[in-house]
Amino acid sequence: MRTGISYMGHHNPKHVAADLEDIKALGCDDVLLACQENDFVYMRGKPDFFPALAKNAGIRPLMILWGALNLFGGGKSSQFLLDNPQTHQVHKDGSYDPAGCYNNQFCVEYIKKLIDYSIKQGFKGYFIDEPSLLDCYCLSCQQDFELMFGQALHDAETKLIYEFRRKCVVNYVKTITEHVKLVDPNMETLCCVMPRDRVLWASTAGIETLDNLGTDIYWVNEDTDIKQMSPMVNELACLCRDNNKKHHQWLQAWGVQKGREMRIREQGEVLLREKPDTLYVWAYQAQLGTSETCEDPAASWAAACKILKKAKGI
C-alpha cells in the first residue's frame, strides 16, 4: 500500500527540506503539495523548490491546487477571479457567487496554465480535489445546457438540471486529465470525489485519462458507525478495478474536535483492512497553523502517524 500526506508547504526550501525528512520517516511514498494561486505569483518557492527537494528525500511530489478559483477545498483566495469578474459563477437571480465556474473556458485555461507550470517544475502527478456539482447560471452554463438539451437552463426541470450538473463535473475531470496526459503522458492523474457525490463515482471511473480515483470519508467528528465505511470503500474499489484505475482513500486529520482523536485511529484501521492501493492523510501535522487545524493538533497528528506507520510496518 502506498501512503502519502497533503502538505501546505513553505516558500523557504530550508523548512520544506526539514519537513520532508519528517514525512519520509513515516514511510510515505507521496507528498501532495497544496498550492494556492498566490503560490504561483508571490510565494513561488513552494512550487519551484518542492519537486527537487522531494526527489532528494525519495518522495514522489504531486500537485494539488488548493482553493483554486475559490473551488475545491480550502485556501479560497483567488486573484484570478478578482481580475476577471466575468468568470464568477452566477446565481439564478443574476447575482454573482464568489467562486469561479469550471464550465467557463477562461477558468479552464487558467487551471491548465497552472498545471503546465507544475509539470515543468517536475511534479509527477496532478490531483483534482473534490470536484462538485455547481448551482450556476452563468453564460457558459446557459450555453452548454442549451447545446446539450436544446432548451433554456432557466426554464428546465430540476431533474434535467441535475443531470446537466453531473455531466459538467465529469466533463471537467475529463478535460483536465486529457490536458495533463497531452503535456506529459507519464504524469499520474488523480481525483477525489466526495461521498456526498457518490452518484458520480461510476462515470468518473470511466474517464480513460484518469489513473487514480478515491474518496474522503471524513466522519471523525460524526457518530456514524464506522462499519458503514466498508461497503462504500468496496464499491469504489470495484469500480476502480473494473475500469483499470488505482484506488485511494483519505483519512481525516484536519478540523478534528478535541476528544475525537480516537476516531482517526478507528477509521484508519478500517481503511488498512480494506487495503486501497493508496492511503492519503489530510494533512501534515493536523493542519497546524491554518483555519482547518485540529483542536488538539498534537493528539490528532499522533493518531494519524500511527496509521501511516502501521501501513508500512514501521
DRENDRENDREN-267739 format. One record per residue (C-alpha): z, x, y; residue in one letter. Coordinates in steps of 0.25 Angstrom, whole numbers, padded with zeros to 4 digits, always signed. Each point is the difference from the previous one (the first is absolute). Layout:
<recs>
ZXYA;...
</recs>
This chain:
<recs>
+0000+0000+0000M;-0004+0005+0014R;+0010-0001+0011T;+0000+0000+0015G;+0006-0003+0013I;-0004-0005+0013S;+0003+0009+0012Y;+0000-0002+0015M;-0001+0015+0002G;+0001+0008+0012H;-0010+0007+0010H;+0007+0014-0002N;-0004+0007-0013P;+0013+0007-0001K;+0007-0014-0003H;-0011-0005-0009V;+0000+0012-0009A;+0015-0001-0002A;-0001-0015-0003D;-0011+0003-0010L;+0009+0010-0008E;+0010-0011-0001D;-0010-0010-0005I;-0005+0010-0010K;+0014+0002-0005A;-0001-0015-0004L;-0012+0003-0009G;-0009-0008+0009C;-0015+0001-0002D;-0005-0008+0012D;+0005-0001+0015V;-0006-0011+0008L;+0000+0004+0015L;+0002-0012+0008A;-0008+0002+0013C;+0000-0009+0012Q;-0011+0000+0010E;+0007+0009+0010N;+0000+0011-0011D;-0015+0002+0001F;+0001+0001+0015V;+0013+0005+0005Y;+0008+0005-0012M;-0011+0006-0008R;+0008+0010-0007G;+0003-0010-0010K;-0014-0002-0006P;-0005+0014+0004D;+0011+0008-0007F;+0004-0009-0011F;-0011+0001-0011P;+0001+0016+0000A;+0016-0001-0001L;+0000-0010-0011A;-0010+0008-0008K;+0009+0013+0002N;+0011-0009-0006A;-0008-0004-0011G;+0000-0015+0004I;-0013-0009+0002R;-0001-0005+0014P;-0004-0014+0002L;-0003-0007+0014M;+0006-0014+0003I;-0003-0006+0014L;+0014-0006+0004W;-0001-0012+0009G;-0015+0003+0004A;-0006-0011+0008L;+0015-0006+0000N;-0003-0004-0014L;+0004+0005-0014F;+0014+0005+0001G;+0010+0005+0011G;-0002+0009+0011G;-0008-0010+0008K;-0005+0006+0013S;-0015+0000+0002S;-0006+0007+0011Q;-0014-0004-0005F;+0004-0015+0002L;+0005+0003+0014L;-0013+0007+0003D;-0009-0011-0007N;+0006-0014+0002P;-0012-0006-0006Q;+0004+0005-0013T;+0013-0008-0001H;+0002-0012-0009Q;-0001-0014+0007V;+0008-0012-0004H;-0006-0013-0002K;+0004-0005+0014D;-0008+0012+0006G;+0013+0009+0003S;+0000+0014-0004Y;+0008+0006-0011D;+0006+0015+0001P;-0007+0004-0012A;-0014+0004-0003G;-0010-0007-0009C;-0006+0007-0012Y;-0013-0009+0001N;-0003+0006+0013N;-0010+0012-0002Q;+0006+0008+0012F;+0013+0000-0008C;-0006+0004-0013V;-0008+0011+0007E;+0013+0005+0006Y;+0007+0001-0013I;-0012+0007-0006K;+0001+0010+0011K;+0015+0003-0004L;-0004+0001-0014I;-0011+0010+0002D;+0010+0009+0008Y;+0010-0001-0011S;-0010+0004-0011I;-0005+0011+0009K;+0015+0005+0001Q;+0001+0001-0015G;+0007-0013-0005F;-0003-0003-0014K;+0001-0015+0000G;+0000-0012+0010Y;+0010-0012-0002F;-0002-0014+0005I;+0013-0005+0004D;+0003-0015-0003E;-0013-0007+0005P;+0004-0014+0002S;-0007-0014+0004L;-0002-0001+0014L;+0001-0013+0009D;-0010+0004+0010C;-0011-0008+0007Y;-0007+0012+0008C;-0015+0000+0002L;-0001+0009-0012S;+0007-0009-0009C;-0008-0012+0005Q;-0013+0007-0002Q;+0004+0005-0014D;+0005-0014-0004F;-0013-0007+0005E;-0009+0010-0008L;+0009-0002-0012M;+0001-0015+0000F;-0010-0005+0010G;+0010-0008+0009Q;+0010+0003+0011A;+0013+0006-0003L;+0008-0008+0009H;-0005-0013-0007D;+0002+0005-0014A;+0009-0006-0010E;+0013+0008-0003T;-0005+0003-0015K;-0013+0006+0005L;+0007+0008+0011I;+0010+0006-0011Y;-0012+0004-0009E;-0006+0007+0012F;+0013+0008+0003R;+0001+0004-0014R;-0015+0005+0000K;+0003+0007+0013C;+0011+0009-0006V;-0008+0004-0012V;-0012+0003+0009N;+0008+0009+0009Y;+0005+0008-0012V;-0014+0001-0006K;-0005+0004+0014T;+0010+0011+0002I;+0000+0005-0015T;-0015+0001+0000E;+0000+0008+0013H;+0011+0010-0006V;-0009+0002-0012K;-0012+0002+0008L;+0006+0011+0008V;+0007+0006-0012D;-0002-0005-0014P;+0012+0008-0005N;+0010-0007+0010M;+0009-0010-0008E;+0001-0013+0007T;+0013-0008-0002L;+0004-0014+0005C;+0013-0007-0001C;-0001-0016+0000V;+0014-0007+0002M;+0006-0009-0010P;-0002-0012+0010R;-0015+0003+0000D;+0000+0000-0015R;-0012-0009+0000V;-0008+0012+0005L;+0003+0009-0012W;-0011-0003-0009A;-0011+0000+0011S;+0005+0013+0006T;+0001+0006-0014A;-0015-0003-0002G;-0004+0009+0012I;-0008+0011-0006E;+0003+0011+0010T;+0015-0003-0001L;+0007+0010-0009D;+0015-0004+0000N;+0006-0014+0002L;+0015-0003+0002G;+0011-0009+0006T;+0013+0001+0006D;+0011-0009-0006I;+0010+0002+0011Y;+0012-0008-0005W;+0011+0009+0003V;+0006-0009+0011N;-0002-0012-0008E;+0007-0006-0012D;-0012-0003-0008T;+0002+0003-0015D;-0007+0014-0002I;-0004-0005-0014K;-0011-0008+0008Q;-0006+0014+0004M;-0006+0003-0014S;-0010-0012-0001P;-0005+0004+0014M;-0001+0015-0004V;-0007-0003-0013N;-0010-0010+0007E;-0005+0011+0010L;+0000+0010-0011A;-0009-0008-0009C;-0009-0003+0012L;-0001+0015+0003C;-0003+0004-0014R;-0011-0011-0002D;-0006+0005+0013N;+0002+0015-0003N;+0010+0002+0011K;+0012+0009+0001K;+0013-0009+0002H;+0011+0003+0010H;+0013-0006+0004Q;+0009+0002+0012W;+0015+0001+0000L;+0008-0004+0013Q;+0008+0010+0007A;-0001-0006+0014W;+0007-0011+0007G;+0011+0000-0011V;+0012-0008+0004Q;+0013+0008-0002K;+0006-0004-0014G;-0014-0003-0006R;-0003+0015-0004E;+0002-0003-0015M;-0011-0010+0001R;-0009+0012+0003I;+0004+0007-0014R;-0001-0014-0007E;-0014-0002+0005Q;-0004+0014-0002G;+0005-0001-0015E;-0009-0012-0002V;-0012+0008+0005L;+0003+0012-0008L;+0000-0009-0013R;-0013-0006+0004E;-0007+0013+0002K;-0010-0001+0011P;-0010+0011+0002D;+0007+0004+0013T;+0014-0004+0006L;+0001+0002+0015Y;+0012-0001+0009V;+0000-0005+0014W;+0005+0008+0007A;+0005+0014+0001Y;+0015+0001+0003Q;+0001-0015+0000A;-0008-0001+0013Q;+0011+0007+0008L;-0003+0001+0015G;-0009-0012+0000T;+0002-0015+0003S;-0002-0002-0015E;+0012+0009-0004T;+0010-0005-0011C;+0014-0004+0005E;+0006+0011-0009D;-0012+0010-0001P;+0007+0011-0008A;+0004-0010-0011A;-0014-0007+0000S;-0007+0014-0001W;+0009+0005-0011A;-0003-0013-0008A;-0015+0002+0002A;+0001+0015-0003C;+0007-0003-0014K;-0012-0009-0004I;-0010+0011+0005L;+0007+0011-0008K;+0001-0009-0012K;-0015-0003+0000A;-0002+0015-0001K;+0012+0003-0009G;+0007+0009+0010I;
</recs>
